[in-house]
Amino acid sequence: TELALLLRAESLLLRNDANGALGELKPLTHEGPHGPKAAALAGRCLTALGLPQEAFRVFNASLAGDPNQVDAHRGLAALNYDLGVLP
């Protein structure tokens, strides 16, 4: 199920396997009920892989689906801080 894929992806990311986590997230659709959470998790994976532009795009897509997605807000804040946009 979608929830099981999300949990496996989160587990892989916590074990520093961002590529494996992204692989688990591929079957998920962003339109589904878990789409914004999946997108936020994908953004975290992309950040871990050193792809900030892609992560920024995916975090914004997550927020478009759910403006209350805390992980996406946190990810965008971290990216902006790392890029020197925030003090």
C-alpha positions as CSV (number, residue, x, y, z in Angstrom):
1,T,0.0,0.0,0.0
2,E,1.0,3.7,-0.3
3,L,1.5,4.0,3.5
4,A,3.8,1.0,3.6
5,L,5.9,2.5,0.8
6,L,6.1,5.8,2.7
7,L,7.2,4.0,5.8
8,R,9.9,2.0,4.0
9,A,11.2,5.1,2.3
10,E,11.4,7.0,5.6
11,S,13.2,4.0,7.1
12,L,15.7,3.9,4.3
13,L,16.4,7.6,4.5
14,L,17.0,7.3,8.2
15,R,19.6,4.7,7.4
16,N,21.3,7.1,5.0
17,D,20.0,5.4,1.8
18,A,18.4,8.3,0.0
19,N,18.6,6.5,-3.4
20,G,16.8,3.5,-2.0
21,A,14.2,5.8,-0.4
22,L,13.5,7.5,-3.7
23,G,13.1,4.1,-5.3
24,E,10.3,3.3,-2.8
25,L,8.6,6.6,-3.5
26,K,8.5,6.2,-7.3
27,P,5.2,4.3,-7.5
28,L,3.4,6.9,-5.4
29,T,1.3,9.5,-7.2
30,H,1.4,13.1,-6.0
31,E,-2.4,13.3,-6.4
32,G,-3.2,10.6,-3.9
33,P,-3.9,11.2,-0.2
34,H,-0.2,10.6,0.7
35,G,1.1,12.6,-2.2
36,P,2.2,15.7,-0.3
37,K,3.9,13.6,2.3
38,A,5.7,11.5,-0.4
39,A,6.8,14.7,-2.1
40,A,8.2,16.2,1.1
41,L,10.1,12.9,1.8
42,A,11.4,12.9,-1.8
43,G,12.6,16.5,-1.2
44,R,14.5,15.3,1.9
45,C,16.1,12.6,-0.2
46,L,17.1,15.0,-2.9
47,T,18.6,17.3,-0.3
48,A,20.6,14.4,1.1
49,L,21.9,13.6,-2.4
50,G,23.1,17.2,-2.8
51,L,20.4,18.2,-5.4
52,P,19.0,21.4,-3.8
53,Q,17.3,22.8,-6.9
54,E,15.3,19.6,-7.4
55,A,14.6,19.4,-3.7
56,F,13.3,23.0,-3.8
57,R,11.0,22.1,-6.7
58,V,9.6,19.0,-5.0
59,F,9.1,20.8,-1.6
60,N,7.0,23.4,-3.4
61,A,5.0,20.7,-5.1
62,S,4.3,19.2,-1.7
63,L,3.1,22.5,-0.4
64,A,0.9,23.0,-3.4
65,G,-0.9,19.7,-2.5
66,D,-1.0,20.5,1.3
67,P,0.0,23.9,2.5
68,N,0.3,22.5,6.0
69,Q,3.0,19.9,5.1
70,V,5.5,20.7,7.9
71,D,8.3,18.6,6.5
72,A,8.1,20.6,3.2
73,H,8.2,23.9,5.1
74,R,11.2,22.7,7.2
75,G,13.0,21.5,4.1
76,L,12.5,24.8,2.3
77,A,13.7,26.7,5.3
78,A,16.8,24.6,5.6
79,L,17.6,25.0,1.8
80,N,17.0,28.8,2.0
81,Y,19.3,29.0,5.1
82,D,22.0,26.9,3.4
83,L,21.8,29.1,0.3
84,G,22.1,32.3,2.4
85,V,18.6,33.6,1.8
86,L,17.7,33.5,5.5
87,P,19.8,35.2,8.1
